[in-house]
Amino acid sequence: MSHNPRKGVEEARSMLPQILQQAEKGESTVITKRGRAIAAIVPLSAFESGKRQEPLTAAAQSGRGLWGGANPRAMRKLRGEWSR
């Protein structure tokens, strides 16, 4: 796995033309804010290749009713298993 260069927000802002040229050549750049990665500029081919996160909206409330009427009690019991 290759290492993606990291740039702070201000550095990336001043180097945007160079970062875009690198993206055209197939190189990705991670943009950080206060040392935490917040975005990436990637080649369009990588973006279009389908490496995107699936939306979670289809899973919303899919577990509703899973624990029956004893939700709080079941959750306390499960949490208690980790504290033994």
N, CA, C and O atoms as a printed pandas DataFrame, in Angstrom:
     atom_number atom_name residue_name chain_id  residue_number  x_coord  y_coord  z_coord
0              1         N          MET        A               1    0.846   -1.176    0.000
1              2        CA          MET        A               1    0.000    0.000    0.000
2              3         C          MET        A               1    0.887    1.234    0.000
3              4         O          MET        A               1    1.802    1.353    0.815
4              5         N          SER        A               2    0.609    2.155   -0.926
5              6        CA          SER        A               2    1.430    3.354   -1.006
6              7         C          SER        A               2    0.977    4.372    0.029
7              8         O          SER        A               2   -0.179    4.387    0.454
8              9         N          HIS        A               3    1.909    5.215    0.418
9             10        CA          HIS        A               3    1.639    6.247    1.404
10            11         C          HIS        A               3    1.110    7.483    0.694
11            12         O          HIS        A               3    1.735    7.981   -0.242
12            13         N          ASN        A               4   -0.047    7.980    1.140
13            14        CA          ASN        A               4   -0.609    9.197    0.561
14            15         C          ASN        A               4   -0.033   10.400    1.294
15            16         O          ASN        A               4   -0.065   10.452    2.524
16            17         N          PRO        A               5    0.493   11.365    0.547
17            18        CA          PRO        A               5    1.009   12.566    1.212
18            19         C          PRO        A               5   -0.114   13.300    1.933
19            20         O          PRO        A               5   -1.262   13.294    1.490
20            21         N          ARG        A               6    0.232   13.926    3.042
21            22        CA          ARG        A               6   -0.732   14.689    3.833
22            23         C          ARG        A               6   -0.372   16.153    3.782
23            24         O          ARG        A               6    0.799   16.525    3.850
24            25         N          LYS        A               7   -1.394   16.977    3.662
25            26        CA          LYS        A               7   -1.216   18.424    3.627
26            27         C          LYS        A               7   -2.221   19.048    4.582
27            28         O          LYS        A               7   -3.382   18.643    4.634
28            29         N          GLY        A               8   -1.757   20.042    5.340
29            30        CA          GLY        A               8   -2.671   20.814    6.164
30            31         C          GLY        A               8   -3.566   21.665    5.277
31            32         O          GLY        A               8   -3.257   21.885    4.106
32            33         N          VAL        A               9   -4.671   22.143    5.830
33            34        CA          VAL        A               9   -5.636   22.907    5.050
34            35         C          VAL        A               9   -4.992   24.123    4.381
35            36         O          VAL        A               9   -5.176   24.339    3.183
36            37         N          GLU        A              10   -4.257   24.896    5.128
37            38        CA          GLU        A              10   -3.652   26.107    4.553
38            39         C          GLU        A              10   -2.615   25.769    3.490
39            40         O          GLU        A              10   -2.542   26.428    2.453
40            41         N          GLU        A              11   -1.813   24.738    3.751
41            42        CA          GLU        A              11   -0.811   24.320    2.766
42            43         C          GLU        A              11   -1.498   23.822    1.498
43            44         O          GLU        A              11   -1.069   24.135    0.387
44            45         N          ALA        A              12   -2.563   23.047    1.669
45            46        CA          ALA        A              12   -3.294   22.522    0.512
46            47         C          ALA        A              12   -3.919   23.653   -0.289
47            48         O          ALA        A              12   -3.950   23.611   -1.519
48            49         N          ARG        A              13   -4.414   24.660    0.412
49            50        CA          ARG        A              13   -5.021   25.802   -0.285
50            51         C          ARG        A              13   -3.988   26.503   -1.170
51            52         O          ARG        A              13   -4.281   26.865   -2.309
52            53         N          SER        A              14   -2.796   26.688   -0.645
53            54        CA          SER        A              14   -1.776   27.385   -1.424
54            55         C          SER        A              14   -1.159   26.496   -2.506
55            56         O          SER        A              14   -0.586   27.004   -3.471
56            57         N          MET        A              15   -1.271   25.187   -2.355
57            58        CA          MET        A              15   -0.675   24.255   -3.321
58            59         C          MET        A              15   -1.714   23.569   -4.205
59            60         O          MET        A              15   -1.395   22.580   -4.866
60            61         N          LEU        A              16   -2.945   24.068   -4.231
61            62        CA          LEU        A              16   -4.011   23.384   -4.961
62            63         C          LEU        A              16   -3.663   23.067   -6.417
63            64         O          LEU        A              16   -3.937   21.951   -6.859
64            65         N          PRO        A              17   -3.077   23.984   -7.179
65            66        CA          PRO        A              17   -2.740   23.631   -8.560
66            67         C          PRO        A              17   -1.791   22.420   -8.649
67            68         O          PRO        A              17   -1.966   21.556   -9.508
68            69         N          GLN        A              18   -0.796   22.367   -7.764
69            70        CA          GLN        A              18    0.143   21.237   -7.773
70            71         C          GLN        A              18   -0.555   19.937   -7.335
71            72         O          GLN        A              18   -0.295   18.871   -7.892
72            73         N          ILE        A              19   -1.436   20.036   -6.340
73            74        CA          ILE        A              19   -2.162   18.851   -5.861
74            75         C          ILE        A              19   -3.055   18.306   -6.966
75            76         O          ILE        A              19   -3.174   17.092   -7.129
76            77         N          LEU        A              20   -3.687   19.204   -7.729
77            78        CA          LEU        A              20   -4.530   18.765   -8.846
78            79         C          LEU        A              20   -3.699   18.115   -9.951
79            80         O          LEU        A              20   -4.138   17.144  -10.566
80            81         N          GLN        A              21   -2.508   18.644  -10.203
81            82        CA          GLN        A              21   -1.617   18.012  -11.188
82            83         C          GLN        A              21   -1.236   16.608  -10.732
83            84         O          GLN        A              21   -1.187   15.682  -11.541
84            85         N          GLN        A              22   -0.966   16.449   -9.436
85            86        CA          GLN        A              22   -0.632   15.125   -8.909
86            87         C          GLN        A              22   -1.813   14.174   -9.071
87            88         O          GLN        A              22   -1.627   13.002   -9.399
88            89         N          ALA        A              23   -3.036   14.678   -8.842
89            90        CA          ALA        A              23   -4.228   13.836   -9.011
90            91         C          ALA        A              23   -4.365   13.385  -10.462
91            92         O          ALA        A              23   -4.761   12.249  -10.726
92            93         N          GLU        A              24   -4.041   14.270  -11.401
93            94        CA          GLU        A              24   -4.076   13.894  -12.818
94            95         C          GLU        A              24   -3.084   12.779  -13.122
95            96         O          GLU        A              24   -3.304   11.970  -14.023
96            97         N          LYS        A              25   -1.994   12.742  -12.365
97            98        CA          LYS        A              25   -0.970   11.704  -12.560
98            99         C          LYS        A              25   -1.292   10.426  -11.777
99           100         O          LYS        A              25   -0.531    9.459  -11.826
100          101         N          GLY        A              26   -2.425   10.421  -11.052
101          102        CA          GLY        A              26   -2.829    9.221  -10.328
102          103         C          GLY        A              26   -2.481    9.209   -8.848
103          104         O          GLY        A              26   -2.630    8.178   -8.192
104          105         N          GLU        A              27   -2.022   10.329   -8.311
105          106        CA          GLU        A              27   -1.634   10.389   -6.901
106          107         C          GLU        A              27   -2.737   11.029   -6.062
107          108         O          GLU        A              27   -3.353   12.011   -6.476
108          109         N          SER        A              28   -2.980   10.465   -4.885
109          110        CA          SER        A              28   -3.961   11.011   -3.956
110          111         C          SER        A              28   -3.262   11.848   -2.899
111          112         O          SER        A              28   -2.095   11.618   -2.585
112          113         N          THR        A              29   -3.979   12.820   -2.353
113          114        CA          THR        A              29   -3.459   13.661   -1.280
114          115         C          THR        A              29   -4.517   13.751   -0.184
115          116         O          THR        A              29   -5.685   14.018   -0.466
116          117         N          VAL        A              30   -4.114   13.531    1.051
117          118        CA          VAL        A              30   -5.011   13.632    2.197
118          119         C          VAL        A              30   -4.897   15.035    2.773
119          120         O          VAL        A              30   -3.793   15.537    2.982
120          121         N          ILE        A              31   -6.029   15.662    3.027
121          122        CA          ILE        A              31   -6.065   17.007    3.604
122          123         C          ILE        A              31   -6.376   16.851    5.095
123          124         O          ILE        A              31   -7.316   16.153    5.475
124          125         N          THR        A              32   -5.573   17.513    5.930
125          126        CA          THR        A              32   -5.752   17.399    7.384
126          127         C          THR        A              32   -6.118   18.753    7.983
127          128         O          THR        A              32   -5.796   19.808    7.436
128          129         N          LYS        A              33   -6.788   18.688    9.104
129          130        CA          LYS        A              33   -7.122   19.885    9.879
130          131         C          LYS        A              33   -6.751   19.586   11.315
131          132         O          LYS        A              33   -7.318   18.688   11.938
132          133         N          ARG        A              34   -5.804   20.333   11.839
133          134        CA          ARG        A              34   -5.278   20.110   13.185
134          135         C          ARG        A              34   -4.774   18.672   13.357
135          136         O          ARG        A              34   -4.948   18.058   14.410
136          137         N          GLY        A              35   -4.155   18.158   12.310
137          138        CA          GLY        A              35   -3.556   16.831   12.361
138          139         C          GLY        A              35   -4.506   15.677   12.108
139          140         O          GLY        A              35   -4.079   14.523   12.083
140          141         N          ARG        A              36   -5.790   15.966   11.918
141          142        CA          ARG        A              36   -6.792   14.915   11.695
142          143         C          ARG        A              36   -7.225   14.941   10.238
143          144         O          ARG        A              36   -7.588   15.992    9.711
144          145         N          ALA        A              37   -7.186   13.774    9.581
145          146        CA          ALA        A              37   -7.584   13.685    8.176
146          147         C          ALA        A              37   -9.065   14.031    8.045
147          148         O          ALA        A              37   -9.905   13.488    8.763
148          149         N          ILE        A              38   -9.378   14.948    7.112
149          150        CA          ILE        A              38  -10.772   15.346    6.923
150          151         C          ILE        A              38  -11.266   15.158    5.494
151          152         O          ILE        A              38  -12.473   15.096    5.258
152          153         N          ALA        A              39  -10.346   15.067    4.543
153          154        CA          ALA        A              39  -10.752   14.931    3.147
154          155         C          ALA        A              39   -9.589   14.372    2.335
155          156         O          ALA        A              39   -8.465   14.261    2.824
156          157         N          ALA        A              40   -9.884   14.026    1.093
157          158        CA          ALA        A              40   -8.836   13.549    0.200
158          159         C          ALA        A              40   -9.126   14.039   -1.209
159          160         O          ALA        A              40  -10.276   14.086   -1.646
160          161         N          ILE        A              41   -8.086   14.393   -1.890
161          162        CA          ILE        A              41   -8.189   14.691   -3.314
162          163         C          ILE        A              41   -7.609   13.478   -4.013
163          164         O          ILE        A              41   -6.428   13.163   -3.873
164          165         N          VAL        A              42   -8.463   12.806   -4.766
165          166        CA          VAL        A              42   -8.075   11.551   -5.406
166          167         C          VAL        A              42   -8.265   11.665   -6.908
167          168         O          VAL        A              42   -9.052   12.488   -7.374
168          169         N          PRO        A              43   -7.556   10.850   -7.664
169          170        CA          PRO        A              43   -7.776   10.838   -9.116
170          171         C          PRO        A              43   -9.232   10.468   -9.415
171          172         O          PRO        A              43   -9.817    9.643   -8.713
172          173         N          LEU        A              44   -9.801   11.056  -10.423
173          174        CA          LEU        A              44  -11.188   10.798  -10.773
174          175         C          LEU        A              44  -11.429    9.315  -11.054
175          176         O          LEU        A              44  -12.503    8.795  -10.750
176          177         N          SER        A              45  -10.451    8.640  -11.623
177          178        CA          SER        A              45  -10.617    7.207  -11.916
178          179         C          SER        A              45  -10.826    6.405  -10.633
179          180         O          SER        A              45  -11.601    5.449  -10.626
180          181         N          ALA        A              46  -10.145    6.780   -9.549
181          182        CA          ALA        A              46  -10.321    6.082   -8.272
182          183         C          ALA        A              46  -11.693    6.383   -7.697
183          184         O          ALA        A              46  -12.333    5.506   -7.116
184          185         N          PHE        A              47  -12.145    7.609   -7.856
185          186        CA          PHE        A              47  -13.465    8.001   -7.354
186          187         C          PHE        A              47  -14.575    7.273   -8.099
187          188         O          PHE        A              47  -15.543    6.814   -7.492
188          189         N          GLU        A              48  -14.434    7.170   -9.401
189          190        CA          GLU        A              48  -15.467    6.541  -10.227
190          191         C          GLU        A              48  -15.440    5.020  -10.183
191          192         O          GLU        A              48  -16.368    4.371  -10.664
192          193         N          SER        A              49  -14.383    4.445   -9.611
193          194        CA          SER        A              49  -14.258    2.988   -9.621
194          195         C          SER        A              49  -15.188    2.301   -8.634
195          196         O          SER        A              49  -15.197    1.074   -8.548
196          197         N          GLY        A              50  -15.966    3.071   -7.892
197          198        CA          GLY        A              50  -16.938    2.471   -6.985
198          199         C          GLY        A              50  -16.422    2.252   -5.584
199          200         O          GLY        A              50  -17.029    1.493   -4.829
200          201         N          LYS        A              51  -15.338    2.877   -5.205
201          202        CA          LYS        A              51  -14.781    2.697   -3.875
202          203         C          LYS        A              51  -15.437    3.663   -2.894
203          204         O          LYS        A              51  -14.753    4.285   -2.082
204          205         N          ARG        A              52  -16.752    3.788   -2.967
205          206        CA          ARG        A              52  -17.472    4.703   -2.092
206          207         C          ARG        A              52  -18.221    3.923   -1.023
207          208         O          ARG        A              52  -18.558    2.754   -1.210
208          209         N          GLN        A              53  -18.471    4.569    0.072
209          210        CA          GLN        A              53  -19.222    3.948    1.154
210          211         C          GLN        A              53  -20.683    3.820    0.749
211          212         O          GLN        A              53  -21.260    4.732    0.158
212          213         N          GLU        A              54  -21.264    2.690    1.072
213          214        CA          GLU        A              54  -22.681    2.499    0.812
214          215         C          GLU        A              54  -23.489    3.349    1.786
215          216         O          GLU        A              54  -23.100    3.482    2.947
216          217         N          PRO        A              55  -24.602    3.926    1.343
217          218        CA          PRO        A              55  -25.411    4.725    2.255
218          219         C          PRO        A              55  -25.998    3.857    3.361
219          220         O          PRO        A              55  -26.347    2.699    3.134
220          221         N          LEU        A              56  -26.102    4.416    4.538
221          222        CA          LEU        A              56  -26.621    3.675    5.685
222          223         C          LEU        A              56  -28.119    3.867    5.865
223          224         O          LEU        A              56  -28.711    3.253    6.753
224          225         N          THR        A              57  -28.741    4.696    5.054
225          226        CA          THR        A              57  -30.164    4.971    5.236
226          227         C          THR        A              57  -31.027    3.726    5.046
227          228         O          THR        A              57  -32.088    3.615    5.659
228          229         N          ALA        A              58  -30.593    2.797    4.214
229          230        CA          ALA        A              58  -31.376    1.575    4.017
230          231         C          ALA        A              58  -31.399    0.719    5.282
231          232         O          ALA        A              58  -32.328   -0.065    5.480
232          233         N          ALA        A              59  -30.402    0.858    6.128
233          234        CA          ALA        A              59  -30.329    0.065    7.355
234          235         C          ALA        A              59  -31.037    0.735    8.523
235          236         O          ALA        A              59  -31.165    0.142    9.594
236          237         N          ALA        A              60  -31.494    1.955    8.327
237          238        CA          ALA        A              60  -32.148    2.682    9.414
238          239         C          ALA        A              60  -33.344    1.904    9.932
239          240         O          ALA        A              60  -34.200    1.484    9.155
240          241         N          GLN        A              61  -33.403    1.716   11.217
241          242        CA          GLN        A              61  -34.466    1.027   11.942
242          243         C          GLN        A              61  -34.638   -0.419   11.505
243          244         O          GLN        A              61  -35.697   -1.000   11.741
244          245         N          SER        A              62  -33.637   -1.017   10.879
245          246        CA          SER        A              62  -33.756   -2.405   10.440
246          247         C          SER        A              62  -33.732   -3.370   11.622
247          248         O          SER        A              62  -34.178   -4.509   11.485
248          249         N          GLY        A              63  -33.226   -2.947   12.772
249          250        CA          GLY        A              63  -33.202   -3.810   13.953
250          251         C          GLY        A              63  -34.322   -3.517   14.924
251          252         O          GLY        A              63  -34.328   -4.016   16.050
252          253         N          ARG        A              64  -35.268   -2.708   14.488
253          254        CA          ARG        A              64  -36.375   -2.329   15.361
254          255         C          ARG        A              64  -37.148   -3.564   15.810
255          256         O          ARG        A              64  -37.533   -4.397   14.989
256          257         N          GLY        A              65  -37.367   -3.675   17.088
257          258        CA          GLY        A              65  -38.100   -4.807   17.639
258          259         C          GLY        A              65  -37.247   -6.041   17.840
259          260         O          GLY        A              65  -37.758   -7.087   18.239
260          261         N          LEU        A              66  -35.970   -5.937   17.573
261          262        CA          LEU        A              66  -35.075   -7.087   17.665
262          263         C          LEU        A              66  -34.993   -7.636   19.083
263          264         O          LEU        A              66  -34.866   -8.846   19.275
264          265         N          TRP        A              67  -35.066   -6.750   20.081
265          266        CA          TRP        A              67  -34.917   -7.182   21.469
266          267         C          TRP        A              67  -36.254   -7.393   22.166
267          268         O          TRP        A              67  -36.285   -7.665   23.366
268          269         N          GLY        A              68  -37.337   -7.274   21.449
269          270        CA          GLY        A              68  -38.636   -7.460   22.075
270          271         C          GLY        A              68  -38.962   -6.307   23.006
271          272         O          GLY        A              68  -38.495   -5.186   22.808
272          273         N          GLY        A              69  -39.777   -6.592   24.034
273          274        CA          GLY        A              69  -40.170   -5.549   24.968
274          275         C          GLY        A              69  -39.179   -5.325   26.082
275          276         O          GLY        A              69  -39.366   -4.430   26.906
276          277         N          ALA        A              70  -38.120   -6.124   26.124
277          278        CA          ALA        A              70  -37.161   -6.050   27.225
278          279         C          ALA        A              70  -35.861   -5.366   26.797
279          280         O          ALA        A              70  -34.778   -5.776   27.215
280          281         N          ASN        A              71  -35.963   -4.352   25.986
281          282        CA          ASN        A              71  -34.755   -3.687   25.483
282          283         C          ASN        A              71  -33.800   -3.248   26.584
283          284         O          ASN        A              71  -32.639   -3.656   26.553
284          285         N          PRO        A              72  -34.219   -2.440   27.556
285          286        CA          PRO        A              72  -33.260   -1.969   28.573
286          287         C          PRO        A              72  -32.629   -3.110   29.363
287          288         O          PRO        A              72  -31.428   -3.095   29.630
288          289         N          ARG        A              73  -33.432   -4.090   29.734
289          290        CA          ARG        A              73  -32.914   -5.217   30.514
290          291         C          ARG        A              73  -31.927   -6.046   29.688
291          292         O          ARG        A              73  -30.878   -6.448   30.192
292          293         N          ALA        A              74  -32.259   -6.299   28.431
293          294        CA          ALA        A              74  -31.371   -7.083   27.568
294          295         C          ALA        A              74  -30.049   -6.354   27.353
295          296         O          ALA        A              74  -28.987   -6.976   27.346
296          297         N          MET        A              75  -30.114   -5.046   27.178
297          298        CA          MET        A              75  -28.881   -4.279   26.969
298          299         C          MET        A              75  -28.009   -4.269   28.221
299          300         O          MET        A              75  -26.788   -4.392   28.123
300          301         N          ARG        A              76  -28.621   -4.126   29.400
301          302        CA          ARG        A              76  -27.837   -4.169   30.649
302          303         C          ARG        A              76  -27.153   -5.527   30.800
303          304         O          ARG        A              76  -25.997   -5.606   31.216
304          305         N          LYS        A              77  -27.867   -6.580   30.462
305          306        CA          LYS        A              77  -27.300   -7.923   30.570
306          307         C          LYS        A              77  -26.109   -8.068   29.618
307          308         O          LYS        A              77  -25.065   -8.591   30.008
308          309         N          LEU        A              78  -26.259   -7.612   28.388
309          310        CA          LEU        A              78  -25.165   -7.713   27.422
310          311         C          LEU        A              78  -23.970   -6.857   27.861
311          312         O          LEU        A              78  -22.825   -7.293   27.746
312          313         N          ARG        A              79  -24.227   -5.657   28.356
313          314        CA          ARG        A              79  -23.137   -4.805   28.815
314          315         C          ARG        A              79  -22.428   -5.429   30.014
315          316         O          ARG        A              79  -21.211   -5.315   30.158
316          317         N          GLY        A              80  -23.203   -6.087   30.867
317          318        CA          GLY        A              80  -22.637   -6.730   32.048
318          319         C          GLY        A              80  -21.664   -7.848   31.689
319          320         O          GLY        A              80  -20.733   -8.130   32.443
320          321         N          GLU        A              81  -21.875   -8.471   30.558
321          322        CA          GLU        A              81  -20.971   -9.541   30.139
322          323         C          GLU        A              81  -19.560   -9.013   29.896
323          324         O          GLU        A              81  -18.591   -9.750   30.076
324          325         N          TRP        A              82  -19.430   -7.758   29.494
325          326        CA          TRP        A              82  -18.131   -7.190   29.203
326          327         C          TRP        A              82  -17.416   -6.714   30.442
327          328         O          TRP        A              82  -16.203   -6.510   30.407
328          329         N          SER        A              83  -18.126   -6.530   31.534
329          330        CA          SER        A              83  -17.502   -6.003   32.738
330          331         C          SER        A              83  -17.122   -7.090   33.725
331          332         O          SER        A              83  -16.711   -6.777   34.843
332          333         N          ARG        A              84  -17.243   -8.341   33.358
333          334        CA          ARG        A              84  -16.887   -9.439   34.275
334          335         C          ARG        A              84  -15.410   -9.645   34.307
335          336         O          ARG        A              84  -14.924  -10.522   35.020
